[in-house]
Amino acid sequence: MKIDINMYDPNMVKPMKDEAISMGFRELSTVSDVKREIVKKGYTLVFVNSVCGCAAGKARPGLKLALKYAGENDCVPDNLLTVFAGVDREAVAEARGYFAGNVPTSPQIALLRDGKLISLIQRNEIENSDEHRVAELVVNLLKEHVKRSNYGQ
């Protein structure tokens, strides 16, 4: 018999999950969710959410700023996905499988195209900055790769 105990109480992390969902991220909580969604055609931004202070004070606010910019500048990714470290362990492990060769950190922000990793923003880039720098990192990726006028290049 396998007993799966979450590191964090799901009720405690609900507001943190809801914050990402309110930005348009689709929550993935199972391996099958990840397998189905992460390989969809187009650009996919994957946010590995977390309870840590750098997720709360930097990553989530930075993503909110970046997505606001993206909406105003025609570079919103086709898919916005999120998994939560310490709660949806198997889903997180599956998502990180698409970040092969990179150390797993929480939080993480990945940009993929057709299920293939383009770029990964790691915790050390997030924790040593502020929400504006996180937004800048994400916006730069979106402008370079997702900008609709770039399609077909």
C-alpha positions as CSV (number, residue, x, y, z in Angstrom):
1,M,0.0,0.0,0.0
2,K,1.3,3.4,-1.0
3,I,0.5,6.4,1.1
4,D,1.1,9.7,-0.6
5,I,1.5,12.6,1.8
6,N,1.8,16.1,0.4
7,M,4.5,18.3,1.8
8,Y,1.9,21.2,2.1
9,D,-1.7,21.3,3.1
10,P,-3.8,21.7,-0.1
11,N,-6.0,24.2,1.7
12,M,-3.1,26.3,2.6
13,V,-1.8,26.5,-0.9
14,K,-5.2,27.1,-2.6
15,P,-4.8,30.9,-2.6
16,M,-1.3,30.5,-4.2
17,K,-2.8,28.2,-6.8
18,D,-5.7,30.5,-7.4
19,E,-3.4,33.5,-8.0
20,A,-1.8,31.7,-10.9
21,I,-5.2,30.5,-12.2
22,S,-6.5,34.1,-12.1
23,M,-3.7,35.0,-14.5
24,G,-4.9,32.5,-17.0
25,F,-2.8,29.5,-16.0
26,R,-4.4,26.1,-16.3
27,E,-3.6,24.0,-13.2
28,L,-2.3,20.5,-13.9
29,S,-2.5,18.1,-10.9
30,T,-1.9,14.7,-12.5
31,V,0.6,13.1,-14.8
32,S,-2.0,12.5,-17.4
33,D,-2.9,16.2,-17.3
34,V,0.7,17.1,-17.9
35,K,1.2,14.6,-20.7
36,R,-1.9,15.8,-22.5
37,E,-1.3,19.6,-22.1
38,I,2.4,20.2,-22.2
39,V,2.9,18.8,-25.7
40,K,0.1,20.8,-27.3
41,K,1.1,22.6,-30.5
42,G,2.4,26.2,-30.1
43,Y,4.1,28.0,-27.3
44,T,3.5,26.9,-23.7
45,L,4.6,28.8,-20.6
46,V,4.9,26.4,-17.6
47,F,5.0,27.8,-14.1
48,V,6.3,25.5,-11.3
49,N,4.5,27.3,-8.4
50,S,5.7,27.1,-4.8
51,V,5.0,28.3,-1.3
52,C,8.4,30.0,-1.0
53,G,8.8,33.8,-0.7
54,C,10.4,34.2,-4.1
55,A,7.3,32.6,-5.7
56,A,5.0,34.9,-3.6
57,G,6.9,38.1,-3.9
58,K,8.7,37.8,-7.2
59,A,7.6,35.0,-9.5
60,R,3.8,35.4,-9.4
61,P,3.8,39.2,-9.4
62,G,6.4,39.1,-12.2
63,L,4.3,36.7,-14.2
64,K,1.3,39.0,-13.7
65,L,3.2,42.0,-15.1
66,A,4.7,39.9,-18.0
67,L,1.3,38.6,-19.0
68,K,-0.2,42.1,-18.9
69,Y,2.5,43.2,-21.3
70,A,2.1,40.1,-23.4
71,G,-1.7,40.8,-23.8
72,E,-1.0,44.4,-24.8
73,N,1.7,43.4,-27.3
74,D,0.4,40.3,-29.0
75,C,2.8,37.8,-27.5
76,V,0.7,35.7,-25.1
77,P,1.7,32.0,-25.3
78,D,-0.8,29.6,-26.7
79,N,-0.9,27.6,-23.4
80,L,-0.4,28.7,-19.8
81,L,0.2,25.8,-17.5
82,T,1.0,25.5,-13.8
83,V,2.0,22.7,-11.4
84,F,2.5,23.1,-7.7
85,A,5.7,21.9,-6.1
86,G,5.2,20.0,-2.8
87,V,1.5,19.2,-3.5
88,D,1.2,17.7,-7.0
89,R,4.5,15.9,-6.8
90,E,3.9,13.4,-9.7
91,A,2.6,16.2,-12.0
92,V,5.6,18.4,-11.1
93,A,8.0,15.5,-11.8
94,E,6.4,14.9,-15.2
95,A,6.5,18.5,-16.1
96,R,10.2,18.7,-15.1
97,G,10.9,15.8,-17.3
98,Y,10.4,18.2,-20.2
99,F,13.2,20.4,-18.7
100,A,15.7,17.6,-19.0
101,G,19.3,18.4,-18.2
102,N,18.2,21.2,-15.8
103,V,18.3,21.1,-12.0
104,P,14.7,21.1,-10.6
105,T,14.0,24.2,-8.6
106,S,10.9,25.9,-7.2
107,P,9.8,28.2,-8.6
108,Q,10.7,27.7,-12.3
109,I,9.3,29.3,-15.4
110,A,9.7,27.3,-18.7
111,L,8.9,28.3,-22.2
112,L,8.3,25.3,-24.6
113,R,7.3,25.1,-28.2
114,D,5.4,22.0,-29.3
115,G,6.5,20.3,-26.1
116,K,10.2,21.1,-26.6
117,L,12.1,23.3,-24.1
118,I,13.2,26.7,-25.4
119,S,14.2,28.4,-22.2
120,L,14.0,27.9,-18.4
121,I,14.1,30.6,-15.7
122,Q,15.4,29.0,-12.5
123,R,15.0,29.9,-8.9
124,N,18.4,31.6,-8.6
125,E,17.4,34.0,-11.3
126,I,14.1,34.7,-9.5
127,E,15.3,34.9,-5.9
128,N,18.1,37.3,-6.7
129,S,15.8,39.8,-8.3
130,D,12.4,41.5,-7.9
131,E,9.1,41.1,-9.7
132,H,10.1,43.7,-12.3
133,R,13.2,41.7,-13.2
134,V,11.2,38.5,-13.4
135,A,8.7,40.2,-15.6
136,E,11.6,41.4,-17.8
137,L,13.0,37.9,-18.1
138,V,9.7,36.5,-19.1
139,V,8.8,39.4,-21.5
140,N,12.2,39.0,-23.2
141,L,11.4,35.4,-23.9
142,L,7.9,36.2,-25.1
143,K,9.0,39.0,-27.4
144,E,11.8,36.9,-28.9
145,H,9.8,33.7,-29.4
146,V,6.1,34.2,-29.1
147,K,5.5,37.6,-30.8
148,R,2.9,36.8,-33.4
149,S,4.8,38.8,-36.1
150,N,7.7,36.3,-35.5
151,Y,5.7,33.3,-36.5
152,G,6.9,31.6,-39.6
153,Q,10.5,32.8,-39.2
